[in-house]
C-alpha cells in the first residue's frame, strides 16, 4: 500500500497510517466490517479490505482530487480509492486520457496503476451505508484531509467530485482563515474559482457515481473535459511561475 512508500513525506505516511487504523465512527466501523464479512456474490473469493481506505497518488502532485467516500464493494473491497467499481472506471479512464494516470483502468491495489501529478483523497475514508455519511462523520474524518492539505505543497488545482467534497474543502479553507465565507462559491459542474490569492484553483465536478453516469448527468466527455481543464491550468501556472522568475 501507498502508506509504506518511502518516497512519501513523513506527514503523509503518518496520516495514511492513522487513517487505516481509525475506529472513531462506530456506525461506519460496523458497516464496513459487516460488508467485508458478508461480501457480494460476485466477490465471494475476495478477501475484502474492510478498513478505512487510505489516500492514493503522487505526493508531489499539482492536482488534488477530492471524492466522497469508498464504495462498499469497490474501495472497501480492494483497499484503494475508486478501485473496483463503476465510479473508478469512469474516473481513471478520464485521468488516463488527460495524462494523469499510466493506464485507463483500476481493478485491484496491485494492478500497476500509477498516478502522475495527481493525488486522490476523500472527506470520509470508510464506506457509509447507502453512500451517505452523516455530518458528524464528515466532520470527524475531514481532519485527515485538513492535514493532507498542509502536506501537499505543490497543489495548484483542486477538483471536487460532488457537492459534499466541494463544501468540505471550502469549510477547511474557512477554518484556516483563507476565505471569509462559503456563500459566494456555488457548486455546479464545471464551475471554477480562485478561492483566495495564491491558492489552488477549485474546479467543481459531478461525482462519477453510478447514478450520475447511468442517467447521463455525467458523461465520459464531461469528466474528461474537467481533467483536460485541470491540465491546462497546471501548465499555465507553471509557465507563469517561470516568467516571474
Buried (B, 14 or more C-beta within 10 A) or exposed (E): BBBEEEEBEEBBBBBBBBBBEBEEBEBBBEBBBEBBEEBEEEEEEBEBBBBBBBBBBBBBBBBBBBBBBBBBBBBBBBBBBBBBBBBBBBBBBBBBBBEBBEEEBBBBBEEEBEBBBBBBBBBBBBBBBEBEBBEEBBEBBBBBBBBBBEBBEBBBBBBBBBBBBBBBBBBBBBEEEBBEEBEEBEBEBEBBBEBBEEBBBBBBBBBBBBEBBEEEEBEBEBBBBBBBBBBEBBEEBEEEEEEEE
